[in-house]
Structures are given as C-alpha cells and as structure tokens.
Amino acid sequence: MSKKPKLKIIPLGGLNEIGKNLTVIEYGEEILAIDCGLAFPSESMLGIDLVIPDTTYLARNRNKVVGLVLTHGHEDHIGAVPYALKNFNAPIYGSRMTLGLLEHKLKEHGMVSEVEMQTVKPGTVKKIGQNFKVEFINVNHSIAGALALAIHTPAGVLVHTGDFKIDCTPISGEMINLTRLGELGKAGVLAMFSDSTNVERAGYTMSERTVGERFDEIFSKSSDKRIIVASFASNVHRIQQIINSAVRNKRKVAVSGRSMLTICEVAMELGYLHVPKGTIIDIEEINRFRPQQLVIVTTGSQGEPMSALTRMAFSDHRSVEIGQGDLVILSANPIPGNEKAVSTVINELFKKGVEVIYESLAEVHVSGHACQEELKLILGLVKPKYFIPVHGEHRHLVRHARLGEMMGVLPENIFVMGLGEVLEMNQDGAAVTGSVTAGQILVDGIGVGDVGNIVLRDRKHLGEEGLIVAVVTLSNEKEILAGPDIISRGFVYVRESEDLMEEMKDIVTDAVLAGRTSGHGDWNSIKTSIRTMLGDFIFDKTKRKPVILPVITEV
C-alpha cells in the first residue's frame, strides 16, 4: 500500500511584511497558489515603482500549477499577477469584482487573451486539479467580493481567511458566513491561515456604516463648503457612502485620480457601486457648479507624491484649485511609513486655508481588518489542529500566535513561518522541513528584476554624496592632450568652488602620471589611480565621498 504524500505549505510573500501576499499549497504533483500581490517600495528603494514576490519556485514547477485563487481585489493580493503569469500560466479564480479589477490590469499588460479566468460566488465549490476542492466563503472587508477559502485536500481541510473583519451591518451583501466556518470547525480543520494585520488592536472593528453616519453629519454641517474626500480607491463601500451622502445633500460628485476612476467604472459596470443617474460629473465640469453643490472623490489619502490630492495641495492639479471655503476629509489611516507624507499634505492644505478633517480628529475611517476579539472568535469557530498566522510583520505574527494558544491551539502546532520555508503536514504531525527560493523582485519602469541591492546602493550613494566626472584626453603614449575637466553634479556648486575645482584638476593630472608609471600602466590602472587619488583628496578637504567617474578619451 503506497504511503500518501504530505501536504506542503510554502509562503512566498505576506509574512514578516505588509503586502505581496502569496501562499503555495502543494500536494503530490499539484500546486495551488493563493493570491499574488505587490508591495510598495520603502523610502530606501530609490526609483523603484513596485515590489513583487520572487516566483522562482513556481517558475521551476510551472507544470504543477493547477490554479491561482484570489481572495479579493486589493493590490497587495492581485497586483503582481501580470508579472507572475510570465513564469507560469494557470486558471485564475475569484469573485466578479476581483476578476473585473484583474482584467483591467491584464489589459494594460496586453495579456487578457492569454489568461483563463473563472468567476466564483460565495457558497460554491470548484474542483481544481485532482487534489483540490476549493469552497468559497463570504467575508466582510473594505472591498466588495472578498472571500475566505476552505481548501479540501486528501490530507485534510485548510481554511484561509483572506483579509476580513466581522461586520454585522455591511454596506452591501451579507455579513461574514460564521455559520459555515463553524460547520467546518465541527467537521475538523487540519490547518488555518488567518489575517494578522490588526492583531495589536483590542476589541472589535467598527462597522463601515458608522463612517456613513459621520459623513452625513459632516455634509449637513458643511452646506456652504465644497467637500473633497480622499480615500483608498479600492474601498468601494466607502465611495458608495460618500455618494449616498452627496445625493442626500443634493450635491454632484466628481472623481479625480486614475485608479479611482478605474475602480469606480469597474464597480458600476459590475453592479457593486450604485449611483443615481446624473450624480457623477466629469472633473472638467466642476466650474459649472457652485462650490457647495460639489463633492470631489479623490486618491491621495496616503500622501503619494503624484496623487490627485497632493497635486491639489501643491497647486499642481489641472482641474482643481483649492483654498479657503474648501473642506478636505482624509478617509483613511496612514499606512505605516506614510505618516510623514500624509502630514506634509495636511500642512500644505492648512497653509491654503483649507479645513481638514482627518482620523485623529473625527471617525471618518474604519479598518477592513479584524481586531483581537474577532480573530479569537474565528479561532474558536474553526478550531484548527495547526495554525499559521499570515499577512503581517513579525510582531503581528507572534502576537497572533499567542492568541492561538489562548484559544486552545497547542503551542507545538502553531507555526510562525518565514518566506520560503516549507511546512509539511498531515493528521499525524507537522514540521518545517526545508526552504525554497523566496524574497522580493524590484520593478523599475518596464524592468523587472534588473535592479538589485548594488544598484540601489549606488543610487543612494549618488543621492547623498553626488557625482564627480573627471574627463581627460590622452594620446597613445598616455600623454595628456586635453583637460582634465571636472564636472560636478550634486556635489558642489561649481561657481562658488572654483579653487577646489582647480585643485581637483591638479590631482587628476598627478593621478594620470601615477597610473601611467605604476602597475600595468594601462587605461584601467589610470582610471583606478584617478578614482583613488581624487577620492582621498576630496574626503580630506570635505569629509564627503561622491561617486567618482573617470572618463578617458584616446586620440
């Protein structure tokens, strides 16, 4: 009798970080991938546009991948799909909203015709490959069409919560299907992966409807102002509430920001966003209406440099000029790391005499993620044998693991994993048995993976210390025919440092002579000599280390 293979769990993203979620489930000769998202670059990643998971493992096992299941349509869960599909291609499963947003992305990459997408509904089950039956369960989140997954495998049932919260009064659709999660728990769940984003917050996450009530209150008290609301573009429920309040207060709605326009179009087309006819106007038409007749819904709640709200704040927006008499509502909390950028935008708005309402002053935002009591409730309902916290930095995973212990999961059955680790399990036991290639790939323009740590280090060095180019023309006998000339970029202002520039020329002349008479006396020796001697001189004079680029022309 052949022994059954063990189930393998391999996280390739979303652990010890916020974003780029990607989890691999492997059984026998088949692989099921869950989500494939991106992260946004940190301040140290100069010039980088996006960060995506390293999918080398999936590329090496492309023939095993039987499906990609998407829990919802946020960028940190679907943003890397077009890039990953260049390494493997498999059917993609998701809700109408999720696949609607993904289809728009695939069109931008010219890939729609190459990808098979299958729409699923809560309560349905799809057989994917020979070893996976995936059951889709309705959950509440800050975007429509969010799903949890129950993955039925020969080794047992896995539950993946996706991003969720428990909202008993959701804006649209039904509340999270706690009944089904409880039924799965009674039948027996081998392992559960659960969202850890808000594990540090006690209590329960407030209902999205509370924000709608606050909007109504603010709108009614601001009947003499033009209202501008910045929010996450993907938060369709929030946009719906802004529109509802605008309609109740007889205001027109204009939309600003590329991503906001795209998501509103997709949501209206799919029936997730309900807008009375004549409510939405083009942003170019706002001058036809009095300020108190308008609401502008915009991107920029995170202070992004090129976002619509930031351009408004710095008087750089093509259609909207803001000032006294305007009210700006920031309906989102700053993502960790964005606090400074958000603060900068708020300060600029205040300088212009704009009234600004943000989270610290009024409850104009609620999270889409579960707090501690909700996380404990899910653990109590599902009762998993093994528990793997996901979607969070290391401290989030550790604190979620402690909640698991509190709810009765044995400590030895809780796994706080790292990217690329391979967790093998069955009903008899589970253990981390190895690792695979994992990490991050940097996207710069159309380049994917061609910028690494060395390039980032050079960019940082250039940004902090500047560049010196030493240009000299030499004969075949290595005699100086022209120059040296010194070009400074980001190091010193030449007109105010003429003496220093002349001294640098003398140093380059000496360096050419030194390079010619020592070592091999070839071009590389001369360049090395220039770089070393000029670098030492500049540091001695200025205590700075600019990048030095010798340029030698042979005549």
C-alpha positions as CSV (number, residue, x, y, z in Angstrom):
1,M,0.0,0.0,0.0
2,S,1.6,3.3,-1.1
3,K,2.0,6.0,1.5
4,K,0.1,9.2,0.9
5,P,2.3,12.3,0.3
6,K,2.3,15.1,2.9
7,L,0.7,18.4,2.3
8,K,3.2,21.2,1.8
9,I,2.6,24.9,2.7
10,I,5.1,27.3,1.2
11,P,4.6,31.1,1.9
12,L,6.3,33.1,-0.9
13,G,5.0,36.5,0.4
14,G,3.0,38.2,3.1
15,L,5.0,37.1,6.1
16,N,7.2,39.4,8.1
17,E,6.0,42.2,5.8
18,I,2.9,44.1,4.8
19,G,1.9,43.3,1.2
20,K,2.9,41.0,-1.7
21,N,0.8,38.1,-0.3
22,L,1.4,34.7,-2.0
23,T,0.9,31.3,-0.5
24,V,1.6,28.0,-2.2
25,I,-0.3,24.8,-1.3
26,E,1.3,21.6,-2.8
27,Y,0.1,18.0,-2.7
28,G,1.8,15.3,-4.8
29,E,2.3,16.7,-8.3
30,E,-0.1,19.6,-8.0
31,I,0.3,23.2,-6.8
32,L,-2.4,25.6,-5.9
33,A,-1.4,29.3,-5.4
34,I,-3.4,31.7,-3.2
35,D,-3.2,35.4,-4.1
36,C,-0.3,37.1,-5.8
37,G,0.1,40.7,-4.6
38,L,2.6,43.5,-4.6
39,A,4.1,45.9,-2.0
40,F,5.0,49.5,-2.4
41,P,8.7,50.4,-2.2
42,S,10.2,51.8,1.0
43,E,12.0,55.2,1.0
44,S,15.4,53.4,0.6
45,M,14.3,51.8,-2.7
46,L,15.1,54.9,-4.8
47,G,13.4,54.9,-8.2
48,I,11.6,51.6,-7.6
49,D,7.9,51.5,-8.6
50,L,6.7,48.2,-7.2
51,V,7.9,45.2,-5.2
52,I,6.6,41.8,-6.2
53,P,7.2,38.2,-4.8
54,D,10.0,36.1,-6.1
55,T,8.1,33.3,-8.0
56,T,11.2,31.3,-9.0
57,Y,9.7,28.2,-7.2
58,L,6.5,28.5,-9.3
59,A,8.5,29.0,-12.5
60,R,10.6,25.9,-11.8
61,N,7.4,23.9,-11.2
62,R,5.2,25.6,-13.8
63,N,3.8,22.3,-15.0
64,K,2.5,21.5,-11.5
65,V,0.5,24.7,-11.0
66,V,-3.2,23.9,-11.5
67,G,-4.8,27.2,-10.3
68,L,-4.4,30.6,-8.8
69,V,-7.2,31.6,-6.3
70,L,-7.7,35.2,-5.4
71,T,-9.3,36.2,-2.1
72,H,-10.1,39.8,-3.1
73,G,-9.1,42.7,-5.4
74,H,-6.6,44.7,-3.3
75,E,-3.2,45.5,-4.9
76,D,-1.4,43.5,-2.2
77,H,-3.3,40.4,-3.3
78,I,-3.6,40.8,-7.1
79,G,-1.1,43.4,-8.1
80,A,1.7,41.0,-9.1
81,V,-0.5,38.6,-11.1
82,P,0.5,40.0,-14.5
83,Y,4.2,39.7,-13.7
84,A,3.9,36.2,-12.2
85,L,2.0,34.9,-15.2
86,K,5.1,35.3,-17.2
87,N,6.6,32.4,-15.1
88,F,3.5,30.2,-15.1
89,N,0.0,30.1,-16.5
90,A,-3.0,28.5,-14.8
91,P,-6.7,29.2,-14.5
92,I,-7.5,32.1,-12.1
93,Y,-10.5,32.0,-9.7
94,G,-12.1,35.0,-8.0
95,S,-15.2,37.0,-7.4
96,R,-16.7,39.2,-10.1
97,M,-15.2,42.3,-8.5
98,T,-11.8,40.8,-8.1
99,L,-11.6,39.5,-11.7
100,G,-13.0,42.8,-13.0
101,L,-10.1,44.7,-11.5
102,L,-7.6,42.0,-12.6
103,E,-8.9,42.1,-16.1
104,H,-8.2,45.8,-16.3
105,K,-4.6,45.1,-15.2
106,L,-4.2,42.3,-17.7
107,K,-5.4,44.7,-20.5
108,E,-2.7,47.2,-19.6
109,H,-0.1,44.3,-19.9
110,G,-1.7,43.0,-23.1
111,M,-2.4,39.6,-21.5
112,V,-6.2,39.3,-21.4
113,S,-6.4,36.7,-24.2
114,E,-3.7,34.6,-22.7
115,V,-5.4,34.0,-19.3
116,E,-8.3,31.8,-18.3
117,M,-10.4,33.5,-15.6
118,Q,-13.3,31.7,-13.8
119,T,-15.8,33.8,-11.7
120,V,-16.9,32.2,-8.4
121,K,-19.6,33.0,-5.9
122,P,-19.8,32.6,-2.1
123,G,-21.1,29.2,-1.3
124,T,-19.8,27.4,-4.4
125,V,-17.1,24.8,-4.7
126,K,-14.6,24.4,-7.5
127,K,-12.6,21.3,-8.2
128,I,-9.1,22.4,-9.2
129,G,-6.8,19.7,-10.4
130,Q,-7.2,16.2,-9.0
131,N,-6.3,17.0,-5.3
132,F,-8.0,20.3,-4.5
133,K,-11.7,21.3,-4.0
134,V,-11.9,25.0,-3.1
135,E,-15.0,26.2,-1.3
136,F,-15.6,30.0,-1.4
137,I,-17.0,31.6,1.8
138,N,-18.4,35.2,2.0
139,V,-16.4,37.6,4.3
140,N,-16.6,41.3,5.0
141,H,-13.7,43.5,4.1
142,S,-13.1,47.1,2.8
143,I,-13.6,45.9,-0.8
144,A,-16.6,44.1,-2.3
145,G,-16.3,40.5,-3.4
146,A,-13.9,39.4,-0.6
147,L,-13.7,35.6,0.0
148,A,-12.4,33.2,2.6
149,L,-11.3,29.7,1.3
150,A,-11.9,26.2,2.6
151,I,-9.5,24.0,0.6
152,H,-10.4,20.3,0.7
153,T,-7.3,18.1,0.1
154,P,-6.6,14.4,0.6
155,A,-4.6,15.3,3.7
156,G,-7.4,17.4,5.3
157,V,-9.2,20.7,5.1
158,L,-7.3,24.1,5.1
159,V,-9.1,27.3,5.9
160,H,-7.6,30.6,4.6
161,T,-9.5,33.6,6.0
162,G,-8.1,36.1,3.4
163,D,-8.4,39.7,4.7
164,F,-11.6,40.0,6.8
165,K,-13.5,41.6,9.6
166,I,-16.9,40.8,11.2
167,D,-19.3,43.5,10.1
168,C,-22.9,42.7,11.2
169,T,-24.2,45.7,9.2
170,P,-22.2,45.7,5.9
171,I,-22.9,48.3,3.3
172,S,-23.8,45.7,0.7
173,G,-24.2,41.9,0.7
174,E,-24.3,39.7,3.7
175,M,-22.2,39.5,6.8
176,I,-19.4,37.0,7.1
177,N,-20.6,33.4,6.9
178,L,-19.7,32.5,10.5
179,T,-22.2,29.5,10.3
180,R,-20.1,27.8,7.6
181,L,-16.9,28.4,9.4
182,G,-18.3,26.8,12.5
183,E,-19.6,23.8,10.5
184,L,-16.1,23.3,9.1
185,G,-14.6,23.6,12.6
186,K,-17.0,20.9,13.8
187,A,-16.1,18.6,10.9
188,G,-12.4,19.1,11.6
189,V,-9.9,21.5,10.1
190,L,-6.3,20.5,9.6
191,A,-4.8,24.0,9.4
192,M,-5.9,27.6,9.3
193,F,-4.2,30.7,7.8
194,S,-5.6,33.9,9.3
195,D,-5.1,37.6,8.7
196,S,-2.9,39.2,11.3
197,T,-3.0,42.9,10.3
198,N,-4.9,44.3,13.2
199,V,-3.9,41.7,15.9
200,E,-2.4,44.5,18.0
201,R,-5.8,46.3,18.3
202,A,-8.1,45.2,21.2
203,G,-11.9,44.7,20.8
204,Y,-13.8,44.7,17.5
205,T,-13.5,46.7,14.3
206,M,-16.3,49.2,13.9
207,S,-18.9,48.7,11.2
208,E,-18.4,50.5,7.9
209,R,-21.9,52.1,8.4
210,T,-20.5,54.2,11.2
211,V,-18.4,56.1,8.7
212,G,-21.5,56.7,6.6
213,E,-23.3,58.3,9.6
214,R,-20.3,60.5,10.2
215,F,-20.3,61.6,6.5
216,D,-24.0,62.6,6.8
217,E,-23.2,64.6,9.8
218,I,-20.2,66.4,8.3
219,F,-22.0,67.1,5.0
220,S,-25.1,68.5,6.7
221,K,-22.9,70.9,8.8
222,S,-20.8,72.0,5.8
223,S,-23.6,73.2,3.4
224,D,-21.5,76.3,2.5
225,K,-18.3,74.4,1.5
226,R,-17.0,72.4,-1.4
227,I,-16.2,68.9,0.0
228,I,-13.2,66.9,-1.1
229,V,-12.9,63.3,0.2
230,A,-9.7,61.3,-0.2
231,S,-9.9,57.6,0.3
232,F,-8.4,54.3,-0.9
233,A,-9.7,53.8,-4.5
234,S,-10.4,50.2,-3.8
235,N,-12.7,50.9,-0.9
236,V,-15.9,50.7,-3.0
237,H,-18.1,50.6,0.1
238,R,-16.6,53.9,1.3
239,I,-17.1,55.5,-2.1
240,Q,-20.7,54.3,-2.0
241,Q,-21.3,56.0,1.3
242,I,-19.7,59.3,0.0
243,I,-22.1,59.2,-3.0
244,N,-25.1,58.4,-0.7
245,S,-24.3,61.4,1.5
246,A,-23.8,63.6,-1.6
247,V,-27.2,62.6,-3.0
248,R,-28.9,63.2,0.3
249,N,-27.4,66.7,0.4
250,K,-28.1,67.4,-3.3
251,R,-24.5,67.5,-4.4
252,K,-22.9,66.4,-7.6
253,V,-19.9,64.0,-7.4
254,A,-16.7,64.4,-9.5
255,V,-14.0,61.7,-9.4
256,S,-10.2,62.5,-9.6
257,G,-7.3,60.2,-9.8
258,R,-6.6,57.4,-12.4
259,S,-7.1,54.5,-10.0
260,M,-10.2,56.0,-8.5
261,L,-11.7,56.5,-12.0
262,T,-10.8,52.9,-13.0
263,I,-12.3,51.2,-9.9
264,C,-15.5,53.3,-10.0
265,E,-16.0,52.4,-13.6
266,V,-15.5,48.6,-12.9
267,A,-17.6,48.7,-9.8
268,M,-20.5,50.5,-11.5
269,E,-20.3,48.1,-14.5
270,L,-20.4,45.1,-12.2
271,G,-23.2,46.5,-10.0
272,Y,-21.1,46.9,-6.9
273,L,-21.5,50.7,-6.9
274,H,-25.0,52.2,-7.2
275,V,-25.1,55.8,-8.5
276,P,-28.3,57.7,-9.3
277,K,-28.4,59.0,-12.9
278,G,-26.9,62.4,-13.2
279,T,-25.0,62.3,-9.9
280,I,-21.5,61.9,-11.3
281,I,-20.0,64.7,-13.4
282,D,-16.7,65.0,-15.2
283,I,-13.9,66.7,-13.2
284,E,-13.6,69.2,-16.1
285,E,-17.2,70.3,-15.4
286,I,-16.8,71.4,-11.8
287,N,-16.6,75.1,-12.7
288,R,-20.2,75.0,-13.9
289,F,-21.4,74.4,-10.4
290,R,-21.3,76.4,-7.2
291,P,-18.8,75.0,-4.6
292,Q,-21.5,74.0,-2.2
293,Q,-23.0,71.8,-4.9
294,L,-19.9,69.6,-5.2
295,V,-18.2,66.6,-3.7
296,I,-14.9,65.6,-5.2
297,V,-13.8,62.0,-4.5
298,T,-10.0,61.7,-5.0
299,T,-7.0,59.5,-4.5
300,G,-4.1,60.7,-2.3
301,S,-5.1,59.6,1.2
302,Q,-1.6,58.3,1.7
303,G,0.2,61.4,0.6
304,E,1.5,59.8,-2.6
305,P,3.7,62.4,-4.5
306,M,1.8,62.0,-7.8
307,S,-1.7,61.5,-6.4
308,A,-4.6,63.9,-7.1
309,L,-4.9,65.3,-3.6
310,T,-1.1,66.0,-3.3
311,R,-1.3,67.8,-6.7
312,M,-4.2,69.9,-5.3
313,A,-2.4,70.7,-2.1
314,F,0.7,71.9,-4.1
315,S,-1.4,73.8,-6.7
316,D,-0.4,71.4,-9.4
317,H,-3.8,69.9,-10.3
318,R,-5.0,70.6,-13.9
319,S,-8.7,70.9,-12.9
320,V,-9.0,71.6,-9.2
321,E,-7.7,74.7,-7.4
322,I,-8.4,74.6,-3.6
323,G,-8.3,77.2,-0.9
324,Q,-10.5,78.9,1.7
325,G,-14.0,77.6,1.6
326,D,-13.0,74.0,0.9
327,L,-13.3,71.1,3.3
328,V,-10.9,68.1,2.8
329,I,-11.7,64.8,4.5
330,L,-8.9,62.2,4.7
331,S,-11.0,59.0,5.0
332,A,-8.1,56.6,5.6
333,N,-5.4,55.9,8.2
334,P,-1.8,56.4,7.1
335,I,-0.1,53.1,6.3
336,P,3.0,52.6,8.4
337,G,5.8,54.5,6.7
338,N,3.4,57.0,5.1
339,E,2.8,59.2,8.1
340,K,5.4,61.9,7.1
341,A,4.0,62.2,3.5
342,V,0.4,62.5,4.8
343,S,1.5,65.1,7.4
344,T,3.2,67.1,4.6
345,V,0.0,67.2,2.5
346,I,-2.2,68.1,5.6
347,N,0.2,71.0,6.4
348,E,0.0,72.3,2.8
349,L,-3.8,72.2,2.9
350,F,-3.8,74.2,6.1
351,K,-1.5,76.8,4.6
352,K,-4.0,77.3,1.8
353,G,-6.7,78.0,4.4
354,V,-8.5,74.7,3.8
355,E,-10.4,73.0,6.6
356,V,-9.1,69.4,7.0
357,I,-10.7,66.5,8.8
358,Y,-8.6,63.5,9.4
359,E,-8.8,60.4,11.6
360,S,-7.2,61.9,14.7
361,L,-10.0,64.5,14.8
362,A,-13.1,62.5,13.6
363,E,-14.1,58.9,12.9
364,V,-14.0,59.2,9.1
365,H,-12.3,55.8,8.6
366,V,-12.7,52.3,9.9
367,S,-10.4,49.4,9.2
368,G,-11.2,46.4,7.0
369,H,-9.3,44.0,9.2
370,A,-10.4,42.1,12.2
371,C,-9.3,43.1,15.7
372,Q,-8.4,40.7,18.6
373,E,-11.9,39.7,19.6
374,E,-12.8,38.9,16.0
375,L,-9.6,36.9,15.5
376,K,-10.4,34.9,18.7
377,L,-13.9,34.2,17.5
378,I,-12.7,32.8,14.2
379,L,-10.1,30.6,16.0
380,G,-12.9,29.4,18.3
381,L,-15.2,28.5,15.5
382,V,-12.7,26.9,13.1
383,K,-10.7,25.0,15.9
384,P,-7.8,24.2,13.6
385,K,-5.3,21.5,14.5
386,Y,-2.4,23.6,13.1
387,F,-2.4,27.4,13.0
388,I,-0.3,29.6,10.7
389,P,-0.7,33.4,11.2
390,V,-0.3,35.3,7.9
391,H,-0.5,38.8,6.5
392,G,1.7,40.8,8.9
393,E,5.1,41.9,10.1
394,H,6.9,39.5,12.5
395,R,5.5,41.1,15.6
396,H,1.9,40.7,14.3
397,L,2.5,37.0,13.5
398,V,3.9,36.4,17.0
399,R,1.0,38.1,18.8
400,H,-1.5,36.2,16.6
401,A,0.3,33.0,17.6
402,R,-0.3,33.9,21.2
403,L,-4.0,34.4,20.5
404,G,-4.0,30.9,19.0
405,E,-2.5,29.5,22.2
406,M,-5.1,31.4,24.2
407,M,-7.8,29.8,22.1
408,G,-6.6,26.3,22.7
409,V,-4.2,25.5,19.8
410,L,-1.3,23.5,21.1
411,P,1.9,25.7,21.0
412,E,3.8,23.0,19.0
413,N,1.0,23.2,16.4
414,I,1.5,26.9,15.8
415,F,4.0,27.9,13.1
416,V,5.3,31.5,12.8
417,M,6.9,31.0,9.4
418,G,9.4,32.9,7.2
419,L,9.3,33.4,3.5
420,G,10.3,30.3,1.5
421,E,10.0,27.8,4.4
422,V,8.4,24.5,3.6
423,L,5.9,23.3,6.2
424,E,4.9,19.6,5.6
425,M,1.9,18.2,7.4
426,N,-0.7,15.5,7.7
427,Q,-3.0,14.3,10.5
428,D,-0.1,12.7,12.3
429,G,2.2,15.7,12.5
430,A,3.7,18.9,11.0
431,A,7.2,20.3,10.7
432,V,9.3,22.8,8.7
433,T,11.4,20.5,6.5
434,G,13.4,22.9,4.3
435,S,13.2,26.0,2.2
436,V,12.9,27.3,-1.4
437,T,13.9,30.4,-3.1
438,A,11.8,33.4,-1.9
439,G,12.1,37.1,-1.4
440,Q,11.4,40.2,-3.4
441,I,11.8,41.3,-7.0
442,L,12.0,45.1,-7.7
443,V,10.1,46.6,-10.6
444,D,11.6,49.8,-12.1
445,G,9.6,51.1,-15.1
446,I,9.4,48.2,-17.5
447,G,12.4,46.5,-15.9
448,V,11.6,43.5,-13.7
449,G,14.4,42.2,-11.5
450,D,17.2,44.2,-13.2
451,V,17.6,46.4,-10.2
452,G,19.2,44.8,-7.2
453,N,20.9,45.8,-3.9
454,I,24.1,47.0,-5.7
455,V,22.2,49.4,-8.0
456,L,20.1,50.6,-5.0
457,R,23.3,51.2,-3.1
458,D,24.7,53.3,-6.0
459,R,21.5,55.3,-6.2
460,K,21.6,56.0,-2.5
461,H,25.3,57.0,-2.8
462,L,24.6,59.3,-5.7
463,G,21.6,60.9,-3.9
464,E,23.5,61.5,-0.7
465,E,27.0,62.4,-1.9
466,G,26.7,63.5,-5.6
467,L,28.8,62.7,-8.6
468,I,32.2,63.9,-9.9
469,V,33.1,63.2,-13.5
470,A,36.8,63.6,-14.4
471,V,37.3,64.0,-18.2
472,V,40.8,63.8,-19.7
473,T,42.0,63.2,-23.3
474,L,45.2,61.1,-23.7
475,S,47.5,60.2,-26.6
476,N,48.5,56.6,-27.4
477,E,51.6,57.3,-25.2
478,K,49.3,58.2,-22.3
479,E,50.3,61.9,-22.6
480,I,47.6,64.5,-21.6
481,L,46.3,66.2,-24.8
482,A,43.3,68.0,-23.3
483,G,41.9,68.5,-19.8
484,P,41.5,67.4,-17.2
485,D,37.9,68.8,-16.9
486,I,35.9,68.3,-13.8
487,I,32.1,68.1,-13.9
488,S,30.1,68.2,-10.6
489,R,26.6,67.0,-10.2
490,G,25.0,67.2,-6.7
491,F,28.4,67.6,-5.0
492,V,29.3,71.4,-5.0
493,Y,28.1,74.4,-6.9
494,V,31.0,75.0,-9.4
495,R,30.9,78.8,-9.5
496,E,31.3,79.0,-5.7
497,S,34.1,76.4,-5.5
498,E,36.5,77.4,-8.3
499,D,39.6,77.0,-6.1
500,L,38.5,73.4,-5.1
501,M,37.8,72.6,-8.8
502,E,41.3,73.8,-9.8
503,E,42.9,71.7,-7.1
504,M,40.9,68.7,-8.3
505,K,42.3,69.2,-11.8
506,D,45.8,69.2,-10.5
507,I,45.1,65.9,-8.6
508,V,43.8,64.3,-11.8
509,T,46.9,65.3,-13.7
510,D,49.1,63.7,-10.9
511,A,46.8,60.6,-10.9
512,V,47.3,60.1,-14.7
513,L,51.1,60.3,-14.2
514,A,50.9,57.9,-11.3
515,G,48.7,55.4,-13.1
516,R,51.0,55.6,-16.2
517,T,54.2,54.8,-14.3
518,S,52.8,52.2,-11.9
519,G,51.3,48.7,-12.3
520,H,50.4,47.8,-15.9
521,G,50.2,51.4,-17.0
522,D,47.1,50.6,-19.0
523,W,43.8,52.5,-19.1
524,N,42.3,50.7,-16.1
525,S,45.4,51.5,-14.0
526,I,45.0,55.2,-14.8
527,K,41.2,55.2,-14.1
528,T,41.9,53.4,-10.7
529,S,44.6,55.9,-9.9
530,I,42.2,58.9,-10.7
531,R,39.4,57.3,-8.6
532,T,41.7,56.6,-5.6
533,M,43.7,59.9,-5.5
534,L,40.8,62.2,-6.3
535,G,38.6,60.3,-3.7
536,D,41.2,60.7,-1.0
537,F,41.7,64.4,-1.8
538,I,38.0,65.2,-1.7
539,F,37.5,63.3,1.5
540,D,40.4,65.1,3.1
541,K,39.0,68.5,2.0
542,T,35.3,68.0,2.5
543,K,34.8,64.8,4.5
544,R,32.4,63.6,1.7
545,K,32.6,60.7,-0.7
546,P,31.0,61.4,-4.0
547,V,30.8,58.8,-6.8
548,I,33.9,59.4,-9.0
549,L,33.6,58.6,-12.7
550,P,36.8,58.9,-14.7
551,V,36.2,59.3,-18.4
552,I,39.3,58.9,-20.6
553,T,39.3,59.6,-24.4
554,E,42.1,58.3,-26.5
555,V,43.3,60.2,-29.6
